[in-house]
Amino acid sequence: MPEPTPRPLPEFGYRIVCYEIEADHQTVIFDATARGFIAVTGTIDQDGAMHGEGTHAGPLTLRRRLARLIASDEQLAG
């Protein structure tokens, strides 16, 4: 029996834009388009409690690889 023909991946993506906000000035510090993403924001208050929000989208295998990339980031580990 012949191998099934792989289905083409859908032609869609996500655009993520991140701004640094200082006083009344906004500066784009990240602007990327990709097939998947993981995005998280956070703030640590004066009591040391963290407050944040996050979301993700894209194929599960890609999101898992992105999560491993984040988890192994040397800058974050230090």
SULQUIDA-V813663 format. One record per helix or strand of 2 or more residues. SS is the DSSP state (~ for helix, > for strand). FROM is the first residue (numbers start at 1). TO is the last residue. If there is no record, write none. Layout:
SS;FROM;TO
SS;FROM;TO
This chain:
>;14;22
>;25;34
>;37;44
>;50;57
~;60;71
~;74;77
